[in-house]
């Protein structure tokens, strides 16, 4: 196995759909802030985009492996019904902002496909977007246009690069779209640990759901996660793990209901990556949700997973 010098980190400038206004409820600028943080911290080799692995936008054929062709066409053509665009929370019409959000969805999805490809090659890789876990087969929802993890799994399966996968989703919201998409798929195990009273309502049924009470703090959260990992079936041997490292369980998150600290998130990511790497499971990391008005702090918080993954990459831990 060829070992690159630095952890493979995937980024595309279009992750920040710049045509979306700054005051939109979704903190779109965080993707650029995250990339800048990673460059400033030396986790990528060069400034600007040069140090990142840059995906080409996902073709329609990839998206249609996990979503209905009608929905994919509507998003790409700017003809999505207003009611569905409202459920997603983005202006997905044919105006500039809508086209930018659709293009962003294609890039972020391809980014997770590339992240998974590099994880299979190198053992671990991290996207700087992804984790659009509310998108289901028929349509998107909750700021999620295309379910990037589901698309990546179907692309890799179609190419016979994987058979099975494990999805560990620690975003504070339940991964309902992902759970629905793989509900009857014995090859794909879905785990979601989330705030019980948070969106979505009602919840879907993952293979394992851990619903946490409001205001759960670091110690209880980490103890529960540790037990969850310890109790996974001993014979489990996924071809790849997708880890949704959403930072919205943080106490300062606008949409979370939990009370984790930055250090708690760091320990959480360490627990997950340690469990996977000890078993030689390739891990593709996606960043998931994070909703804070302080974009600099949010970009830095999202970089925790890249820092933790870099430590595993360097065999420091
Ligand atoms: Zn979330």
Boltz pocket constraint, residues with backbone or C-beta under 6 A from the ligand:
constraints:
  - pocket:
      binder: B
      contacts: [[A, 171], [A, 172], [A, 173], [A, 246], [A, 248], [A, 288], [A, 289], [A, 290]]
      max_distance: 6.0
